């Protein structure tokens, strides 16, 4: 009898995990991936008219800001290596 109960509970747990995995997979397929540009009909029209498409989300890099962040990074004291 105990073997039967364990088998039923194991089958139920496997079914729950399987259904949860399938639902997660379906949800991930529906959600657009961040960073991947979405091409709609308007974008296709611009590509056909101009031959290229420019995405407004991509801003040009600010070299002064990059230089300042790099300077700050390298000026911070780091952890000294431990002597053994």
Buried (B, 14 or more C-beta within 10 A) or exposed (E): EEEEEEEEEEEEEEEEEEEEEEEEEEEEEEEEEEEEEEEEEEBEEBEEEEEEBEEEEEEEEEEEEEEEEEEEEEEEEEEEEEEE
